């Protein structure tokens, strides 16, 4: 599945639990908070080389991956580890989902995409339990 630069940046930020401010600081403030926000909203259509270099540094990602995302190519790393973990957890909690996993390769692409979209619903990030202090 192709992802836009905005989707790529948001996915990497989610995986690394980064805020826009974190990315801004990591790229030595070569990109402003508002500009990074515009990137994540898909409002930056043609980023410069300097922007992509700074973004790669801010996300601590390979510059090649930023280029791939900016050009609309498939990322090399197509599996989101957090998404995979969520799916595995849901399968263990709901054994009936094993039927879906078992028949995944036989499902039409449109149905698979619908399921992936449903799993990626925003706000489903697992919440951490607070530590008990004595």
C-alpha positions in Angstrom: 0.0 0.0 0.0 1.4 3.4 -1.0 1.6 6.1 1.5 2.0 9.8 1.1 4.9 11.8 2.8 2.3 13.0 5.4 1.2 9.5 6.2 4.8 8.3 6.3 5.9 11.0 8.7 2.9 10.5 10.9 3.5 6.7 11.0 7.1 7.1 11.9 6.3 9.7 14.6 3.7 7.3 16.0 6.1 4.4 16.0 8.8 6.4 17.8 6.3 8.2 20.0 7.6 11.6 18.8 5.8 14.9 18.8 6.2 17.6 16.2 8.2 19.5 18.8 10.5 16.5 19.2 11.1 16.3 15.4 11.8 20.1 15.3 14.4 19.8 18.1 16.0 16.7 16.5 16.5 18.4 13.2 18.3 21.3 15.0 15.3 23.6 14.3 16.0 23.6 10.6 12.3 22.9 10.2 9.8 24.9 12.2 7.0 23.4 14.3 4.4 24.9 11.9 6.2 23.6 8.8 6.4 20.1 10.2 2.7 20.3 11.1 2.0 21.3 7.5 4.0 18.3 6.3 2.0 15.9 8.5 -1.3 17.4 7.2 -0.2 16.9 3.6 0.0 20.6 2.8 3.6 20.4 1.6 3.5 19.1 -1.9 7.0 19.6 -3.2 9.6 19.6 -0.3 13.1 20.7 -1.0 16.2 18.6 -0.7 17.1 20.5 2.4 13.7 19.9 3.9 13.9 16.1 3.3 17.4 16.0 4.8 16.3 17.8 7.9 13.2 15.6 8.1 15.3 12.5 7.9 17.5 13.8 10.7 14.5 14.8 12.8 12.8 11.4 12.4 16.2 9.5 12.6 15.2 7.7 9.4 17.1 6.9 6.2 17.0 9.8 3.7 16.2 7.2 1.0 12.9 6.4 2.8 12.0 10.0 2.9 12.6 10.3 -0.8 10.5 7.2 -1.5 7.6 8.6 0.6 7.8 12.0 -1.0 7.7 10.4 -4.5 4.8 8.2 -3.6 6.8 4.9 -3.8 6.2 2.0 -1.5 8.3 2.1 1.6 10.8 -0.7 2.0 9.6 -1.3 5.5 5.9 -2.0 4.8 5.0 -3.6 8.2 4.2 -1.2 11.0 5.5 -3.0 14.1 2.9 -1.3 16.4 0.1 -2.2 14.0 1.3 -5.8 13.9 1.5 -6.0 17.7 -2.1 -4.6 18.0 -3.4 -7.2 15.5 -1.6 -10.0 17.3 -3.1 -8.9 20.6 -6.6 -8.7 19.1 -6.2 -12.2 17.6 -5.2 -13.6 21.0 -8.1 -11.9 22.7 -10.6 -12.9 20.0 -9.8 -16.4 18.7 -12.6 -16.1 16.0 -10.2 -13.6 14.3 -8.0 -16.6 13.5 -10.3 -17.4 10.6 -9.6 -13.9 9.2 -5.9 -14.4 9.5 -6.1 -17.9 8.1 -8.0 -16.7 5.0 -6.1 -13.4 4.6 -4.3 -14.4 1.4 -7.5 -15.6 -0.2 -9.4 -12.3 0.5 -9.9 -9.7 -2.2 -7.5 -6.8 -1.9 -10.4 -4.4 -1.3 -11.6 -6.3 1.8 -8.0 -6.6 3.1 -7.6 -2.8 2.7 -10.9 -2.2 4.6 -9.7 -4.5 7.5 -6.3 -2.7 7.6 -8.0 0.7 7.6 -10.4 -0.4 10.5 -7.4 -1.6 12.5 -5.6 1.7 12.0 -8.4 3.8 13.4 -6.8 6.8 15.2 -6.7 6.7 19.0 -6.4 3.0 19.3 -2.9 3.2 20.8 -2.5 0.9 23.7 -2.4 2.8 27.0 0.4 2.2 29.4 -0.6 1.3 33.0 0.8 3.7 35.6 3.6 2.3 37.7 2.9 1.7 41.4 5.2 3.5 43.7 5.7 2.5 47.2 
